[in-house]
Structure formats: structure tokens, C-alpha cells
Amino acid sequence: MTVLSVNLNKIAVLRNSRGEHEPDIGRACDCVLGAGAGGITVHPRPDQRHVRPDDVRALAQRIGRRVEFNIEGNAFAPTRGSYPGLLALVEEVRPQQVTLVPDGDAQITSDHGFDLRGDGARLQPLIAQLKSLGARVSLFVDAGCAHVEQAAEIGADRVELYTGPYAKAHAAGASAQELARCVETAERARAAGLGVNAGHDLSQANLADLVRAVPFLAEVSIGHALIGEALYDGLDTTVRNYLRILQPHRVQ
């Protein structure tokens, strides 16, 4: 079955808005895993707008090796304050997967993938370093990425399809073109020997269509919509709803 990795960033956003300790990100992690999620995702940023380095450390201890711990981030971002940099954090907590994303402080959220032709030379040594620390490495790419095969050439294990445009088109009732771009890119990545993940703005409304079209998805990383839906239905129920959507779709 395609693994559901739940992104806990929004729990940290709510906590940080009060500057205190609630909601508790550790308790949210326990709830998500108790409901059956196969992974936890966090995206610590240098500006520490949501998940902080201490959260990453605490979650790594809490999760252990029970499920996959996936850390997203920009390995080119410099250290700042108590943020030690992505490589240093990975070396410290040893997650099972690192997803490299070309984001910056000016972005509210990740909104594009790597230009693999332009960024490949810089990424290759970083990928090698991360893999030497025992992490699987995934690169965030756009659906329709012209050079997705290059991810394999520079040492990545997987790519994560940026599904924001697909989700937006789906909400407008006209997703066929964006879905086709996801399928085409995923198939090319798979042919190059890469695993395929997907993430960004996926929800209960649009997930089933994506996994039917790309049944070999290894993992979906979902945070914003899942936490929003959980406000109405509860975190445990919402995670189980997602798992029911994914249940018929097994990685081939």
C-alpha cells in the first residue's frame, strides 16, 4: 500500500502562534501513528516558523525505527540561530528519508520543484553526503519536469511530485491535464529506476484520483489539508479516512 506520511508542521504553527506548548506535537505524532500512518514528515526551516530543531530531535526519539521519519528541507540554506542546517540535523537524528526542496524564506510554502539540469551539479555531492548518513534521498520536482531522469543520474533514490497544480485543477473540476502531467513524469521517473512520492495540497477530495492514475506511488506526504480536515472530524478519524483511500492501491 502507498505509505501515508503525515506532515506535522501545522501542529507546530498553531503552537507557535501562542508561544507556548499546545497543541503538543508529540501527542499529535502518537495519535497519527496510533491511527496507522506509516510515516511522519517535518519541514524545519531556518526561520523556524513552524517545526523547530528541538521538535525534530524529540520526534526522532519518539518515533525510533517504528515508521519512516522524513525530513524535508533546503540543504543549501545556511545555519541561523539554533537552526544548525539540514545536513547537521540529519547527521544528528538519522531519518530514514530526506526530501530536498528548493524553498526560501520568501515562500509561504514550497511552490516549485528543482531545475535538475541547473541544480544537478550542486545537488550531487549533497545527495552523496545524505546517503552516507543512511538516508534515502528524494528530490522535489514539478509534474512535467523535463529532466526527471537526471535525478537518478545524480544519485537520488526517489522524486516527490509537486502536486499543487493538480490539486488546484482538481478543485476547479478540470484536472485531466495536470493529472496526465503527473502520470507522465511518474512513469518516466519509474523507468529511470526512481521511486515516486507525491505531496502538496493532497486531500481526501483529490487523493483517490491520483493514486488510481499512479498506482505505484511509494508514499504521499500530506499535512495542510489533513490537519484542516481533522479540525472537524478528529485526527485519528481523518488519518484512518486517508488510509481507506490508499488501501486498494499497492505499490507495484
N, C-alpha and C positions, 0 to 999 in steps of 0.2 A: 504494500500500500504506500502511496505517496506520503512522506512524512510531513506532519504539521509541526512547524516550529513557530512558537508564539513569541512575538516581539513585545517586550515589556516596557519599552520606552515611555509609553503614555501613562503607565502607572507612576513612573518617576516624575513626569511632567506635573501630574496632579499633586504629588507630594511636594515637589519643589515650589509650587505656587503658594504654599503656606510656610515654606521654610522649616518644616518640622519633620515628622516621621510617618505620617499617614497620608495616603494608603501605603501599607507596608509591602515593598516589592518582593521580599522573601516569602511572605504569606501568599501573595499572588502567584509566585512561582510554584509553591506547594499545591495550590488549588489547580493550576493548569496541568501539572504533572499528574495529580490525582485523577483528573478527568481523562487522562490518556494521551496527552500531547507527547510527541516523540522528540521534541527539542525546544530549546529556549534560545531566542535571539536577543541581542542587545546591540546598540549602536552608540558607544561612547564618543562624544565629540570634544574637541579641545575647549570649547566654550562652556561645556558641562551644563547645557540647557536641559538635559533630562538624565539619562543614566550616567553616573559618575564612576571614576576608577574604583572607589571603595565598594560600589554596588557590584561591579564586575568581579572583584575579588570574593565578596561574600556569596554571590550566586555560584561562582565556580566551586566553592567549598560545599555549598548546599546541594548542588546537582551531582557532584562527583563524576562518576562514569555511568550514571543511570541512563542518561539520554544524551543526545548531542548538544553541546554548547557552541553556539555560533556567534562569533563577534564580528560585527561589521565596522568598517571604518576606512579612513583615508590614510594609508601608510606614509604619504608624503607630508601630512600635516605635522608641524613642529610641536615640540613639547610646550606646555603652557601651564603655569601654576602647578597644581597637583596632577595634571594630566601628563603622564610620562611618555606619551607617544604610543602608537599602536603596536609597534614591534616589541617595545619593552613590556607592554601589558600582556601581549601574547606569550612572551617568554616567561612571564611570571605565572600566568594561570593555565597555560597549555590547553586551550579549547580544541575540540575536535575539528572545527571548521572556522576559517576566516574568510569573510566575504569583503573583497576590496571594492570600494565605492569612490568615485571621483567627486566628493562633495566638499563644500566650503561653508564658512560661517554665514555667508550671504544667502544661502539656500535655506528655505524653511524646512524642506525635506529633500531627499535625493530625487533629482528630476531628469537625469540622463545617465547613460552608460559611458564606458570608456571608448575613446577612439583608439582601437587596438593598433592600428597602423602607426599612429603618432605616439602613443603611450607605451607601446610594447617594449622598447629598449629599456625604459625606466622601470617597468614592472618586472621584467625577467629576474633581476637579482633579488628583488624583494620577495617574489614568489619562492625562489630557492631558499631564502632565509626562513620564511614561514614554514615551508615544508620540512626544513631541517629541525624545526621545533615540534614536529609531529602533527601539524595541522593540514587538513585538506584545504585547498585554496580555490575559491570561486571568485569569478570576476563579474561585476555588474555590467550588463550590456543591453543595448536597445534592441527591441524586436526590429528586425530589418538590418541589423549590424552587417555591414558589407564584408567584414574580415573576421567573422566569428571564429573561423578555423585557426586564426593566429593565436587564440587563447591556448590551444593545445601546444602550439609550437614554442611558446614561451614558458611552458611548464605548468599551467593551471590544470586543475583536476575537473572543474566544473565551470559553468557560467550560470548566472542568475538573470533571467529575462526581466527587464523592467516592464511591468505590466500596467503602469499608469495610463498610457494612451488607450490600451484595451479596455480598462475599467471605465474610463470616461466615455468611450464609444458605446460600451455596453449599456451604460445608464441612459444614453440617448437613443437606444434601440437600433443602433446601426453598427454592430461590432464585427461584421463579417470581414472587412478589410484588415482591421487590426488583429483579429484572431488569425487570419491567414498569415500575417507577418510573424506572429508568434510561432505558428506551426512550422513555417519555412525555416526560421532561424534555429528553432529547436532541433529540427531534423538534420540540418547541416552541422550543428554542434555535435549531435549524437554520432553522425557519420565520421566526424573527426576524432572520435574517441572520448568526448567530453560528457560528463554527467550534466543534467539540466535541472536547475532550480528555477523558481519564479517568485516574484514578490513585488508588491507596491499596489495599494488600493484594491487588493483582492478582498472579496466579501462573500457572504452566503449567497448573494444575488448573482454573482458572476463566476464563482469558482467552478461550478459543475460544468459549464460550457468549456472552460479552459482545459480541465483535466480530461474531458471526453475527447477533445481535439488533440491533446498531447498526453496520451495515457502513460508515457514513460517518464513523466516528471518525477524526479527523485525527492523533491522537497518543495513545499511552499512556505514562505515566511510571511506571517500575517500579524499585524499589530493594531493599526489605527482603527480599521473597521471592526475588528473583533472586540476590542475594548469598548468601542462605542455601542456595539450590539449588546455587550454584557451589562451595560447600564440598565437595560430594560429586562433582560432575561436571566442575568446572573452569569458569572464567569464559568462555573462548572458546566451549566447547560449549554452555553454558547460554544465552548470547546467541543463538547460532545456533538453538537449540531454540525460543526465543521468536519469532525471525524466521520460522521454518517455520509456526508457528501463525498469524502475521499475513499470510503470503504470499497466501492466497486472497482476502483481504479488502482491496479497494481503495477509497480514498476516492471517493465519487461526487459 
